[in-house]
Amino acid sequence: MQKKQAGFHFLIRVTTIFLLVSGLFITLNINTDLQTKDIALHNLDQITIHKPAITAKEFCQSTLKENFGTIHCGTNDPRYLDGWDENTHQIALEELQTSLNTYTELLEKIHSVKEINSSLVEIESATQRKIFQIDRLIGISKTKLKSDQYKDIFNALLIAQGISYNPYTNRFKSSPQNLAQYALNQSSVKQQLERLSFFSKNLQYFFLLFCAIAYLLIRNQIDITGQMFSAFYFLLMACGLSIIRDASLHYGGESSLFDLNPFRQILERQLSITLLAIGLFFICLLGTRYIQSLVNATVENLSPITSSLLLTIFTLLSYFVFGSAIGSETFKLSTCLISAAILFKYGRPIELAREKFGLQKMLWRSLNNLTSKAVYKREGQELVSLKIYFSNYMSKKILFQLILVATLMAVVAVIFSDLGGALISACIFTFMLFILLGRKFALTLLAVFSCVSVFIFTLSEKIQSRVQLMAEPMRANISDFARLIQFEQAAQPWGYRFGYIQWCSPDGNCVPLQSLSDYMPTLLSGWIGRIPSLIILCAFTIALLWLAYQCFISAWQVNDSYRYLKIFSALLCLASLFQLLVTLMGNLRVIPLTGLGTPLISIGISSLITTSIGLGLAISLCYKNK
């Protein structure tokens, strides 16, 4: 027995070392040279600093006044343009002339370079195109009456400042790949490139530093199995950062569609988010006792209904104030907290009542006796009284929270357009109901969900078109799936070399910009090949499933003081597992994409925070030495 245990410990240690060495190898300085047009601009002499006197959005607001937000800014309707400000008109014309001077100066700097390369030639063409478009729109506007000049000046400002405008949503968006970013923020772009060079060349040292700190902190706190899971956590981080580094250095260099690299800032941003996620991982890993004290104080002082209302309000505020990324993470955390509270408070009573009276009678009585009270008048009526009691227990304690969370999911999906966050939260809550109410409820709910999905498919032409695009991606004129299929097939069987991902084809077509989030499993397959990427994703799936299982099993002990926290960490691991599976199915064209990223590998907060908290808590609760 001791020999088997020693052999198992040896195997775990070897696996841990292998994971760390693999992560270090992935982050080595392999082809970290900047190979986009940015480097050609970085070597140019300084041009005159130009700060816009008026933006396209400000020009539209000043012209449309109270109609801004209800009328699109590209309107030509004289009813909304008669009262525009003459002073604003003059400022806009002066701004366009200043922009012309800036681009003309940039063109002169390019012509002064003696050694011309292909990148400078393409930048020269982009600069000449800017000058021609702006000058032409100014010339056209001068031939018109002042009341008809608004649209031409507005479009010229969009071109000069590198801004895209969506008339359907009335939103302005600055394009990071537009040459205007350099013309308006030359010093800022150069500083970004210098920081990119520093972080990309020293990524392996950051990885070593994180691993060394992790080992010093957990070597006496976590057993060898927990250390192995922690090493796998860092390996997945290293995979994501290495792919992101490659994109920030090489994306778009072969394509004429991109003046600058749209991902030049992404590595620096992702490193800061990674640092935050690792900090949360360590806090959850080492501070479980303090977190449990805080949880106990909250559970004792707040009822589940009160806490559910507070979490719902907090989630809505997160969406309103911080946007969909942080709002989505808050929504997942809130759903896990509410679901864990329901299982912790009502799991055992509902299980006993379900075994004694049956689920169907319990649910029916709960819906029809929402205001009934438990009465114990005679011993002969004890069974009837218990039925009434548990029916009220379900209706007043659980049904309210079910309706609350279902309403919140609808609001998030419809108003905030976060279909991915709503889907993951729905999976978490549905799993909780399966545990709480049994298999019959699961089958009934699955049947209802299937009917609703078929109904939505038959009515929605948009969903039908997406499904058709998934089924036949190569027949579409413009298809992200078609480009990704070609990218992934060209990389097989063992993927592109480290640091040499072919982001663009020889004819200049690049993989979609959302590849670092939605399509990360396909990128992973193109980077290291199908078999290694499949091994990594399968290992990640097994790890999340195993940690969730261990937390659930140990949480069912009656006298465990960490019971609520174990249920919560198990649900967080399951949330990451659901997100991983949904992303994989979207990349395999089984379901439409939902905007979700691959946990720990894709860019953004929504891929790191919840998973780091869940893994930290689960490893600490299941594999702590004491």
N, C-alpha and C positions, 0 to 999 in steps of 0.2 A: 504493500500500500504506500509506504514511504517512498519507494523507488518510483512508482507511478506519479506520485505528487511531485517529486523532484524533477522527473522528466517533463511534466506539464509546466512547471515553473520555468524550466530551461527553455522550452518551446516559446513561452510567452515572452521571455526576455529577448530571445533571438528575433522574434517578430517585432518587438518594440524597437530594437536597434535597426532592423531592416527598414521600418517605416521612417525613422528619423533620417537615416542615410539617404533614402529615396527622396525625401523632401529636400535635403541639402543638395543633392545632385540636380534636382529640378530647378533650383533657384540659382545655380552657378552662372557666372558671367559668360553666357553663350550668345554671341551675336547681339550685343547690346548697343550697337551703333545705330544712331538715328538715320533712318533711310526714307524719310518723307521730304516733301518740299519745304518743310519748316526749317531744316538745316540750311538751305540755300538763303532763306530770308534772315536767318540768325547771323550770317556772316556779312550782311550788307551794312553800309554805313547808316548812321542815325538820320532819320528824316524829321521834319518839323512836327512837334507834338500837336495833335489836333483833338480838341475836346468839342463834341457837338453842341452847338448853341441851341438847337431844338431837334427833338427826335420825331420820327414819323408818328408815333403815338401821341405826342404832345401837340403836333400839328393837327391831327385829327380831332383831338379833344377841343382844341381852341376853335376849330371850324364848326363842328357839329354841336358844341355846347351841351345843352340838356338832352339832345338826341344821341349822344355818345353812349354806346352799349346796346341801343335798340336798333340803330341804323348802321350798316357795315361801312367801314371807313373808305371803301373804294367807290362809294356812290357818286353818281353824276346828276342826281335829281336836284334841280334848281331850288326846290322848296326848302332844302336844308342847307343850301350854299349861299343864299343871297346875303345873309348877315355876317359873312366872315370878316375877320379883323384884318385891316390893311397892314398894320404893323407886323402881325404874325406872318403875313404873306411875304413881306420884305425880308424878315429874318430867315425864313425858309429858303428864299432865293440866295441870300448871302451864304447860308450854310452849304448849299449845293455848290456854289462857286469855290468855297474853301475846300470842300471835298475834292473837287476837280483839281485844285492846286496840289493837294496832298498826293493824289494818285499820279499826277504828272511828275511830281518830284520823285516818287517811288520808281517810276519808269526810267527817269534819268539815272538814278542810282544803279538800276539793273544794267543799263547801257554802259555804265562806266566800268563794269566788271570785265576783266580781260579774259578770264577762263570761263566760258559759257558751257553749262551742262544742260541736260534735258529738263531738269527741274526748273532752272531759271528761264528756259524757253517757255515752259508752260505757265509760269508765274507772269512772265512778260505778256503772254497772250491774254491771261485773265485780267491783268491791269489795263491793257488796251481795250478790252471788252467793257470794263467798268467805265472808262473814260468816254467811250463811244455812246453807251446807253444813257449815261447821265447828261452828256452834252446834247444828245438828240432830244431827250425829253424836255430839257430846258428850252431848246430851240422851238420845239412844237408848241410849248406853252406860251411863248412870246407872240405867236401868230394868232392866238385866240383872245377872246374877251376875258377880262379878269374873272368873271363869274364862271368861266369854263376851264380855268387853269388849275383848279384844285386837284383833280385826279392825277394829272401829269406830274405835278410837284410832289404829291404824296408817293407815287410810284418811284420817282427819282430818289426820294429820301430813303425808301426801303432798300433800293439797290446800293446807294452810297454807304449806308450803315450796316449792310449785311443782315437785314431783318426779314423774316418771313411773316406773312399775315394770313390768318385763316378767317375769311369773311363769315363762315358759318358759326364759329364760336367767338368771333371778335377778339382773338388773342394774338399777341405779338410774341415772336420767339427769335432770339438772337442765335444765329447759326455759328457754332464754333469753328466750322471748316471753311467759313467764308473769308476771303482776303481782307474784308473790311476790319476783321478783328486785329489784323496786324497794322493796318493803316491808322486805326483809332487808338490801339493799345500796344504800340510797338515794344515799349520797355517791359510791359507786363508779359507779353508773349515770350520775349527773350528770357525773362526770369523763370517762366514756366518750363522752358526747354532746359535751362541749366539745372533746375531742381529735378526734372525728369531724368537727366543724365546721371545725376548723383544717386537717386533712389534706385534706378535700374542697375547700375553697376555695383551697388552695395546691398542688393536684396538678400543675398545669401548670408550676409552678416546680421541683418535684421532677423532672419530665420534662426540663426545660431543663438542670438541673444534671447529671443523668445523661448527657445527650447531650454537654454541654460537656466533662465529664471524659473521656468516651469519645474525643472528637475529639482532645483534648490527648495522650492516652495512645497512640493508634494512628495518628496522622496520618503519622508517619515509620516506622512498623513494618509497617502493612498497606497493600496497594495499593488502588486505587479500587474494584475488584470486592469485595474483602473489606470495605471500608467500606460498600458498598451492602448486603451481607448483614447487617452489624451494625446499619445503620439499620432494616432490616426486622425484626430482632430487637426493637428498641426500639418499633417501631410495634405489634407484636403485644402487647408488654407494656402499651402505652398502651390498646389496645382492651380487654384484660382488666380493667385497673384502672378504666377508665371505667364498664364494666358493673357491676363490683363496687361502685363508689361510688354509682351510681344505686340499687342494691339496698339499700345501707346507709342511704340517705336516705329512700327512698320505699316500700319493700316493706311491704305489709300495712296501709297507712294507711286503705284503703277497706274492710277486712274486719273483721268482729266476732270472727273466730276468733283474732286476735292482739291481746293486751293491749299488748305491746311489739314492737318490730322485732327479729326473731331475728338480723338481720344487722348490728346496730349496731356490733359489734366487728370485723367481717370486713375492713373496709378497712384498719384499723390493723394487723391481723395479716398481711394480704396484703402490705402495704408492707414489713414486716420480712422476710418470706420473699422478696419481690422483691429487696430489698437484698442478701440472702445469695446469691441466684441470680446477680445481676449481678456480685457480687464473685468468684464462682466462674468466671463467663464471662471476666472480665478476667485472672484468674490463669491460666486455660487459654490465653487469647489471647496473653499476653505472657510466660508462663513455660514455654513448651514445652520449651526446652532443659533446664531443671532437672527438669521432669517426666520427660523422656526419660532423664536420668541416673539418676533413681530407678527407672524401669522397667527399665533395663538391669541395674542392680545386683540387682533382685529376680529377673529372669529368669535371670541367671547363677548366683545362689546357691540358687534353689529350683527343683525339678523341677516340671513342669506338674501332676503328680498331687498333690504336696505342696501346691502353691498352690491347687489345686481343693478339697482337703480343708479348708484354712484358710478359703477364701472361703465354703464351705458352712457351716462352724461360725459364721463371722461373720454370715452372713445369718440363721441361726436365732436367734442372740443378739439381732440387731436386731429381729426380730419379737417375741421374748419381752420385751425391755426397753423398746423405744421404740414398739411398736405397728405396725399394718399400713401406715401411710403411709410412715414411714422404712424399714420392713422391705421394702416393695415397691420403693422406689428402690434399696436395697442389693441386692435380688435382681436387678434389671435390670443394675446395674453389675457384679455378680459374674458373671452370665451372659455379658455382653459381654467381660469379662476372660478367662474360661475359653475362650470361643469364639475370641477373638483369639489366645490362646496356642496352641490346637490348630492354627489356620490358619498361624500363624507358624512353629511347630515342625515340623508334620507335613504341611503343605499340599503342598509340592513332592515329597517322597518318595512320598506316597500317589498323587499325580497321575501320576507316572512309573510306579509299580507298577500302577495301574489301566489305563494305556495298554498295558502290556506283558503283563499276565496276565488282565485282565478283573475287573470288580467282583464278579461272582457267585462265582467261584472264591476270590477273596480273602476275602470275608465268610464263606463256608462253611468254609474252612480255618481262619480265625480263631476261629470258634466251636468247632471240633472239636480244635484243637491249642493250647489256651490255655497248656499247659506245655511245648510243644516249644521247642527251641533251634536257633539258626542254626548250620549246619555247612558248612564249605567243605573237603571232603576231596579231591575230584578236579575237574579243570576240566570234565570231561564232565557232571558233576552240578551245574554252576553254576546252571542255570535252576531246578532243583528246590530247591536251597539258597536261592536268592533268593525263591522262593515261600514257603518255610518262614519265611525271615527277615521278609518283609513281612507274613505272616500273624500272626506273633508281634508285630510292630511295631504292627499294628492292634489286636490283642486286648489287649495289655498296656499300650499307650500311650493308646488312644482308647476302646475299649469300656468300660473302667473309668469314664472320665469321662462317657461317655454314660449309663451306668447311674446314676452319682452325681447328675447333673443331673436325670434323669428322676424319680428318687426324691425329690429336693428339690422339684420341681414338684408332685408328688402331695401331699407334706406341706404345702406352702404352700396348695394348693387345698382340701384336705380339713380340715386342722387349723386353719389360720389364716383360712380362707374368703376368701382373696385370689384370686378367679378371674381378675380383670383382670391382676394381676401375673404369675400363672402363664401366662396366655395370651400376653402379650407376650414373656416369656422363652422360651416354646415356639416362637414365631415366629422369634426371634433364633437359637435353637439349630437349628431346622429349616433356616433359610437357610444357616447355617454348614455343615450336612451336605450341602445341595445343592451348595455350592461345592466341598466336599471330595470328595464321592462321585459327583457327576454327575447327569444327567437321569433315568436309569433308576431310581436310588434315589428321586429326587423323585417320580416318578409312582407308585412302589410305596408310598411313605409317604403320599402324598395319598389313594390308594385305601384304605389302612388307616384313616386318619383319618376319611374319609367313612363307612366301615362302622361305626366306633366311635360316631360322632355319630348315625347313624341308630338304632343299638342303644340308645343312651342316651335318644333321643327316644321310642322305642316303649315304654320301661319307666318313664320319669319322667312322672308326671301334672303335676308342677309346671312342667316345661319345656313340656309340651303346652299348659298353660293360659297360659303367657307368650307362646308363639307365637300362640295363638288371640287373645290380647289385642292383640298387635302387628297381626294381620291384620284385626281388627274392633275398633279402639279406641273407636269411638263407641257401641258397644252395651253396654259395661260400665257398671255403676252408679257405680263410682269408678275413674277411669282417668287416670293422669298424662298419657298420650299424648293423650287427648281434650282436656284443658285446654291442652296445649302446641300442639295443632293449631289450636284456636280462637285462641290467643294469636298464633301465627305468621300465620295467615290474615288476622286483623284488621289486621295491620301492613303488609300489602302495598299497593302494589308497592315502596315505598322505605323502609319501616320507620317506627317512631316517631321523633319528633324527638329530638335529643340532649338527654338529661336528662329525658325525658318517657316513659319506658317504662311501659306499662300492665301493672303486675305483677298486678293483680287486676281481674276483670271487674266490671261495675256491680252484679251480684248478690252480690259478695263472695267469689267463688271465685278463689283465687290460683294462680299457677304453683307446681309442687312446690318444696319447700325444697332439694332436691338439684339444682335447675336450674343453679346456679353451678358445678357439677362435671360431672355426667353429661350434662346437656342444653345445654351451652354453645353448640354449633353452632346449635341452634334459637333460643336467645336472641340470638345474633349476627344471624341472619336476621330476627328480629323487631325488632332495634335499628336496622339500617341497610338492611334489605331483602334479598331473595334474591340478586339479581345481585351487589351489592357484596360480600356475605358469601361467595358462591361464588367470586368473584375472589380474595379474601383467602385462603381455604382452599386453592384450587388453586395459588396462588402459593407458599404454605407447603409444600404437597406437592412441588412442583417443586424448591423450594430444598433441602429435605431430601434428595430423591432425587439432585439434582445434586451436593451436597457429599459424599454417600456414594459416588457413582460416582467423583468426582475422587480421593477418598482411596483407594479400592480400586485404581484404575488406577495411581496413583503408587506404591502399596505393593508392586506386583508387580515393581518394579525390584530387581535382585539385590543391589546394593551400597548400598541406601538404609538409613542408620542409624536412620531414623525409621519403619521398616517396621511394627514391632509397634504403635506408637502410631497410625499411620494406619489400620491394620485396626481397632483399638479405637474410634477416633473414627467410622469409617464404620459400625460396628455400633451405636454410640450414636445416630447420625442415623437409622439404620434402625429402631431401637427407638422413637424419637419418631414416625417415619412410620407404623409399625404401630399405635401408640397413637392417632394421629390418624385413621387409616382405620377402626379398630375403633369409635371414638367416633362417627364419621360414620355408619357402618352401623347402629349402635344407634339413633341419632336418626332415621334413615330407616326404622327398623323392619325391617331386613333380618336382623339377629341380635338376640338378647336383650342388654340392657344389662349391662355387667360392672363398673360402678362406676368406670370410668376417666374422667379429665377430658381436655379438649383441651389439648395442650401449649402453654405460655406464655400461655394465656388463662384457663383455669379456675383456681379457687382451690386452694390446698394445695401441699404440697411435691412430690407425685408429678407435678405438671404442669410444674414449673419446673427442678428440680435436674438431672436426667439430660439434658434437652434443652439447658440452658445449658452444661453441660460438653461435650457432643457438638459443639455449634455453635462454642464457643470453640476447641476443639482443631482442628476441621475447617477453620475460617477461617484459623487460624494456620498450619497445615501446608500449605494449598493456596495461600494468597494473601499470604504474608509477602514483604516486599520483598527480603530477603536469603535 
